[in-house]
Amino acid sequence: MSEGNEGGHDQGETLDLFVSYAHNDNGVPRGVARGWVTALKDNLEIVLNRKLARGSRLWMDHQLPPNHPVSKMLREKRVSRSRALLTVVSPSYCYSEWCRIELDDFLAAALARGQENAVFPVEMEPVDRLVRPPALQDLKPIPFWEGKPESALLSGFPEPDPKGHAWYWSQVNALAQAIADHLKLESLQYRLPPQARQYAPPMIATAPVQPADTVIAEDLSLYLHAAPEDQPSVERIAGHLEQSGLTVYMTPPPSKGQTYLDCLQAQQYMLGQCDGLLLVNGLSPVNNLQAAFMMAQRAFGVRRPGVWGAALNLRPAAGAQVHMRSPKLMQVDCSDGFSVAQLMPFLRGLRANGAAPGLASHV
């Protein structure tokens, strides 16, 4: 549980980093002015400011007493508005219900933004991988303990020495560099250039559906993915696909109380019911589309022959294709509008490779 101070940050602003930790891990030893986690946050902020060449916006909660419930305001105004999450992993963290709530809320918000690789775990002492929350089990933490696991010592405890504790400072620097790299990349990928903000997505073409198109599309189902920015285009595209006889599944927004893992499981289930993937590349962040393609690869990429994915490139600028190259992905230029006829080669390919039952009679 991060323990809190409203800390001078406006509740509506986006934060660079939310520090999530267990109250037990920030105890203040006698003769020391601050707890170990607070010291880490303070030192990290100094190094991060230097690497970003600007003031960073870090937040941790210093006021909640032990086992105090995380408020709705705290989750919505702090966790979900943060661009990255620092988790201080320890036995207390792994068994804390409130720390898990923070982690789930952050991941759900990050998923809705199409964000990935935004969680940075540090380890206060050795913790078995299977004891960590599931979302952290495949992430490699930056350790802050030294020695053998059975006799590990927390580096920089009780207070890091500016002239000593060289290994502690090297770990702080490595952590700051990883977070700075993420924030810089996220800024490039998620903040559209002015020309991208000024154009409206192209109109969807309204060419009549031909009988042959309906025959080719019959019994096929497609997973239509886009970030919230492109939902108006998605609705129009889905309508035209449906008129052609296709069954269309669309990415649902996270529901209230739904965890990150719940969202992933729901999307993976829907992908498993589909014959192909459509990525709407308009205003959607690049990472969002890449994550959807990677999820589809896990769902049916190995067993599905031929091309099973198509990127519908609505962007008008040259070279604005989805930044992925794969023999499984077809790029479709929709900068002048979308029509089902543009997808006929893709749909024929799905049928030729046996994506749906009874294909041979329609090829």
Phi, psi and omega per residue, in radians:
M1 nan 2.238 3.046
S2 -1.409 2.452 -3.011
E3 -1.978 2.335 -2.639
G4 -2.124 2.649 3.096
N5 -2.302 2.300 3.089
E6 -1.152 -0.258 2.698
G7 1.065 0.306 3.063
G8 1.448 -0.107 3.107
H9 -1.600 2.366 3.042
D10 -1.097 2.394 -3.042
Q11 -1.134 -0.333 -3.115
G12 -1.653 -0.137 -3.055
E13 -1.417 2.726 3.079
T14 -1.406 2.317 3.121
L15 -1.730 2.610 3.070
D16 -1.305 -0.701 -3.003
L17 -2.620 2.302 3.022
F18 -1.870 2.231 -3.127
V19 -1.696 2.031 -3.119
S20 -1.909 2.189 -3.054
Y21 -2.715 2.912 3.106
A22 -1.629 2.463 -3.111
H23 -0.948 -0.698 -3.096
N24 -1.057 -0.437 -3.047
D25 -1.506 -0.019 -3.114
N26 -2.095 0.482 3.079
G27 -1.110 2.583 -3.096
V28 -1.769 1.919 3.122
P29 -1.141 2.744 3.122
R30 -1.069 2.331 3.119
G31 1.504 0.044 -3.141
V32 -2.079 2.540 -3.012
A33 -1.488 -0.340 -3.041
R34 -2.615 2.793 3.099
G35 -1.338 2.928 -3.063
W36 -1.125 -0.720 -3.123
V37 -1.155 -0.723 3.098
T38 -1.074 -0.725 3.101
A39 -1.086 -0.729 3.118
L40 -1.080 -0.797 -3.140
K41 -1.069 -0.779 -3.118
D42 -1.102 -0.778 -3.116
N43 -1.236 -0.664 3.107
L44 -1.089 -0.715 -3.123
E45 -1.067 -0.702 -3.138
I46 -1.106 -0.812 -3.113
V47 -1.217 -0.672 -3.140
L48 -1.127 -0.698 3.084
N49 -0.999 -0.713 -3.123
R50 -1.180 -0.725 -3.084
K51 -1.277 -0.543 3.130
L52 -1.514 -0.237 -3.072
A53 1.037 0.597 3.089
R54 -2.843 2.972 3.054
G55 -1.291 2.289 3.114
S56 -1.632 2.767 -3.097
R57 -2.026 1.627 3.121
L58 -1.833 2.617 -3.131
W59 -2.522 2.357 2.987
M60 -2.496 2.681 -3.007
D61 -1.717 2.091 -3.056
H62 -1.858 -0.014 -2.936
Q63 -1.948 -0.377 -3.097
L64 -1.201 2.379 3.074
P65 -1.279 2.925 -3.137
P66 -0.982 2.454 3.064
N67 1.122 0.270 3.100
H68 -1.344 2.315 -3.112
P69 -1.060 2.468 3.038
V70 -1.249 2.174 -3.057
S71 -1.302 2.782 3.086
K72 -1.053 -0.698 3.120
M73 -1.060 -0.770 -3.107
L74 -1.061 -0.778 -3.113
R75 -1.151 -0.820 -3.025
E76 -1.328 -0.682 -3.020
K77 -1.526 -0.412 -3.077
R78 -1.947 -1.059 -3.054
V79 -1.080 -0.904 -3.027
S80 -1.268 -0.272 -3.141
R81 -1.700 0.164 -3.090
S82 -1.706 2.469 -3.117
R83 -1.455 -0.287 3.102
A84 -2.666 2.759 -3.121
L85 -2.211 2.236 3.024
L86 -1.796 2.085 3.109
T87 -1.898 2.193 3.122
V88 -1.640 1.686 -2.980
V89 -1.427 2.287 3.132
S90 -2.778 2.986 3.038
P91 -0.986 -0.702 3.132
S92 -1.121 -0.704 3.130
Y93 -1.101 -0.790 -3.041
C94 -1.156 -0.472 -3.127
Y95 -1.751 0.122 -3.122
S96 -1.581 2.113 3.093
E97 -1.102 -0.676 -3.058
W98 -1.244 -0.586 3.065
C99 -1.127 -0.653 3.112
R100 -1.179 -0.639 3.093
I101 -1.082 -0.785 3.114
E102 -1.054 -0.786 -3.129
L103 -1.094 -0.820 -3.137
D104 -1.099 -0.732 -3.128
D105 -1.142 -0.713 3.123
F106 -1.122 -0.797 -3.095
L107 -1.136 -0.664 3.099
A108 -1.109 -0.748 3.127
A109 -1.175 -0.685 3.133
A110 -1.147 -0.691 3.114
L111 -1.087 -0.732 3.136
A112 -1.102 -0.516 3.111
R113 -1.505 -0.082 -3.067
G114 1.313 0.484 -3.049
Q115 -1.735 2.545 3.079
E116 -2.505 2.960 3.117
N117 0.957 0.697 -3.052
A118 -1.951 0.151 3.122
V119 -1.907 2.252 -3.089
F120 -2.131 1.718 3.139
P121 -1.499 2.386 2.930
V122 -2.038 2.658 -3.032
E123 -2.055 2.118 3.115
M124 -1.345 -0.604 3.086
E125 -2.687 2.845 -3.065
P126 -1.020 2.293 3.099
V127 -2.298 2.217 3.135
D128 -0.999 2.416 -3.088
R129 -0.954 -0.723 -3.065
L130 -1.296 -0.225 3.098
V131 -1.440 -0.441 -3.120
R132 -1.186 2.748 3.013
P133 -0.961 2.533 -3.074
P134 -0.901 -0.661 -3.100
A135 -1.179 -0.286 -3.123
L136 -1.811 -0.086 -3.000
Q137 -1.198 -0.496 -3.133
D138 -1.739 0.080 3.098
L139 -1.695 2.358 3.130
K140 -1.502 2.004 -3.122
P141 -1.349 2.728 2.983
I142 -1.518 1.997 -3.078
P143 -1.339 2.508 3.021
F144 -2.080 0.326 3.063
W145 -1.976 2.632 -3.102
E146 -2.126 2.737 3.087
G147 1.662 -2.866 3.125
K148 -1.420 2.608 -3.111
P149 -0.950 -0.654 -3.101
E150 -1.290 -0.252 3.133
S151 -2.416 0.717 -3.053
A152 -1.162 2.509 3.078
L153 -2.031 2.363 3.131
L154 -1.317 2.051 -3.119
S155 -1.210 2.471 3.116
G156 1.346 0.241 3.141
F157 -1.805 2.440 0.059
P158 -1.427 -0.347 3.137
E159 -2.500 2.176 -3.118
P160 -1.098 2.351 -3.137
D161 -1.527 2.096 -3.126
P162 -1.040 -0.480 -3.112
K163 -1.707 -0.127 3.122
G164 -2.256 -2.697 3.113
H165 0.861 0.822 -3.064
A166 -1.010 -0.670 -3.107
W167 -1.167 -0.670 3.083
Y168 -1.006 -0.819 -3.094
W169 -1.190 -0.581 3.081
S170 -1.161 -0.613 3.100
Q171 -1.227 -0.683 3.061
V172 -1.050 -0.748 -3.139
N173 -1.126 -0.745 3.127
A174 -1.102 -0.718 3.120
L175 -1.131 -0.798 3.133
A176 -1.076 -0.684 -3.134
Q177 -1.142 -0.748 3.136
A178 -1.098 -0.756 -3.133
I179 -1.197 -0.731 3.130
A180 -1.086 -0.736 3.118
D181 -1.066 -0.733 3.125
H182 -1.109 -0.807 -3.088
L183 -1.126 -0.676 3.121
K184 -1.169 -0.785 3.133
L185 -1.136 -0.733 3.134
E186 -1.078 -0.649 3.123
S187 -1.143 -0.686 -3.141
L188 -1.194 -0.690 -3.005
Q189 -1.502 -0.489 -3.025
Y190 -1.796 -0.258 3.132
R191 -1.771 1.816 -3.064
L192 -1.174 2.507 3.057
P193 -1.128 2.794 -3.081
P194 -0.943 -0.704 -3.106
Q195 -1.140 -0.530 3.126
A196 -1.273 -0.556 -3.132
R197 -1.282 -0.417 -2.996
Q198 -1.495 -0.379 -3.087
Y199 -1.571 2.599 3.042
A200 -1.643 2.527 3.083
P201 -0.956 2.497 -3.086
P202 -1.086 2.680 3.071
M203 -1.162 2.592 3.120
I204 -1.486 2.187 -3.104
A205 -1.081 2.608 -3.066
T206 -2.066 0.629 3.108
A207 -1.070 2.434 -3.117
P208 -1.103 2.581 3.128
V209 -1.330 2.207 -3.135
Q210 -1.506 2.583 3.112
P211 -0.953 -0.677 -3.136
A212 -1.104 -0.652 3.116
D213 -1.084 -0.716 -3.129
T214 -1.124 -0.680 3.121
V215 -1.123 -0.772 -3.134
I216 -1.122 -0.655 -3.061
A217 -1.423 -0.278 -3.043
E218 -0.988 2.358 3.107
D219 1.265 0.003 3.093
L220 -1.579 2.530 3.069
S221 -2.238 2.439 -3.093
L222 -2.189 2.523 3.029
Y223 -1.709 2.002 -3.068
L224 -1.764 1.983 -3.027
H225 -2.039 2.402 3.013
A226 -2.821 2.752 3.042
A227 -1.333 2.900 -3.119
P228 -0.948 -0.519 -3.115
E229 -1.036 -0.483 -3.061
D230 -1.839 0.248 -3.087
Q231 -1.042 -0.677 3.094
P232 -1.024 -0.737 3.101
S233 -1.159 -0.682 -3.126
V234 -1.056 -0.752 -3.117
E235 -1.089 -0.713 -3.128
R236 -1.220 -0.740 3.119
I237 -1.093 -0.764 -3.132
A238 -1.057 -0.649 3.130
G239 -1.103 -0.733 3.131
H240 -1.205 -0.648 3.112
L241 -1.137 -0.725 3.141
E242 -1.094 -0.695 3.120
Q243 -1.082 -0.443 -3.130
S244 -1.512 0.049 3.110
G245 1.669 0.058 3.136
L246 -1.447 2.563 2.948
T247 -1.633 2.243 -3.020
V248 -2.087 2.212 3.000
Y249 -1.859 2.383 -3.140
M250 -2.094 2.623 -3.118
T251 -1.113 2.079 3.141
P252 -1.444 2.563 3.035
P253 -1.242 2.650 3.105
P254 -1.036 2.328 3.095
S255 -1.480 2.858 -3.102
K256 -1.060 2.228 3.113
G257 1.478 -0.051 -3.120
Q258 -1.393 2.294 -3.123
T259 -1.450 2.933 3.103
Y260 -1.017 -0.778 -3.132
L261 -1.145 -0.635 3.083
D262 -1.071 -0.747 3.126
C263 -1.064 -0.808 -3.130
L264 -1.092 -0.756 -3.127
Q265 -1.106 -0.690 3.120
A266 -1.130 -0.742 3.136
Q267 -1.187 -0.717 3.120
Q268 -1.116 -0.643 3.108
Y269 -1.110 -0.808 -3.129
M270 -1.117 -0.711 3.101
L271 -1.043 -0.667 -3.137
G272 -1.128 -0.330 3.130
Q273 -1.616 -0.059 -2.989
C274 -1.854 2.794 3.103
D275 -1.670 -0.361 -3.108
G276 -2.790 2.973 -3.090
L277 -2.134 2.340 2.997
L278 -2.036 2.223 3.090
L279 -1.882 2.143 3.128
V280 -1.596 1.915 -3.076
N281 -1.814 1.488 3.088
G282 -2.107 -1.581 3.076
L283 -1.730 -0.007 -3.076
S284 -1.119 2.394 3.044
P285 -1.044 2.549 -3.107
V286 -1.019 -0.785 -3.090
N287 -1.073 -0.577 -3.137
N288 -1.074 -0.808 -3.115
L289 -1.218 -0.673 3.116
Q290 -1.113 -0.725 3.139
A291 -1.119 -0.685 3.124
A292 -1.143 -0.694 3.126
F293 -1.153 -0.730 3.112
M294 -1.108 -0.667 3.101
M295 -1.136 -0.692 3.109
A296 -1.148 -0.638 3.077
Q297 -1.040 -0.720 3.121
R298 -1.207 -0.578 -3.078
A299 -1.290 -0.775 -3.112
F300 -2.627 0.241 -3.076
G301 -1.139 -0.622 -3.061
V302 -1.330 -0.769 -3.040
R303 -1.536 -0.180 -3.063
R304 -1.686 1.986 -3.138
P305 -1.316 2.820 3.043
G306 1.203 -2.875 -3.137
V307 -1.457 2.172 3.114
W308 -2.121 0.033 -3.140
G309 -2.272 2.548 3.077
A310 -2.389 2.312 3.085
A311 -1.729 2.073 3.116
L312 -1.576 1.714 -3.022
N313 -1.504 1.742 -3.139
L314 -1.476 -0.288 -3.049
R315 -1.149 2.418 -3.095
P316 -1.432 -0.384 -3.044
A317 -1.252 2.537 3.105
A318 -1.129 2.491 3.112
G319 1.296 0.338 -3.090
A320 -1.674 0.583 3.093
Q321 -1.288 2.851 3.018
V322 -1.028 2.304 -3.046
H323 -1.401 1.135 3.078
M324 -2.539 2.469 3.060
R325 -2.175 2.076 -3.106
S326 -2.682 2.462 3.053
P327 -1.150 -0.173 3.128
K328 -1.591 -0.138 -3.002
L329 -2.078 2.221 3.069
M330 -1.787 2.353 3.086
Q331 -1.635 2.222 -3.110
V332 -2.097 2.093 -3.135
D333 -1.365 1.911 3.122
C334 -2.051 0.411 -3.072
S335 -1.135 -0.385 3.085
D336 -1.741 0.158 -3.119
G337 2.128 2.829 -3.116
F338 -1.949 2.440 2.955
S339 -2.473 2.684 -3.116
V340 -1.083 -0.517 -3.135
A341 -0.997 -0.559 3.130
Q342 -1.132 -0.401 -3.095
L343 -1.627 -0.049 -3.065
M344 -0.998 -0.772 3.085
P345 -1.034 -0.677 3.124
F346 -1.144 -0.811 -3.115
L347 -1.165 -0.679 3.092
R348 -1.094 -0.651 3.116
G349 -1.131 -0.698 3.091
L350 -1.053 -0.760 -3.133
R351 -1.175 -0.748 -3.101
A352 -1.097 -0.484 -3.126
N353 -1.683 0.213 3.005
G354 1.317 0.588 -3.094
A355 -1.257 -0.516 -3.076
A356 -2.219 2.760 -3.118
P357 -1.172 2.579 3.063
G358 1.192 0.519 -3.040
L359 -1.262 -0.611 -2.988
A360 -1.010 -0.564 -3.089
S361 -1.282 -0.229 -3.083
H362 -1.928 -0.180 -3.041
V363 -1.290 nan nan
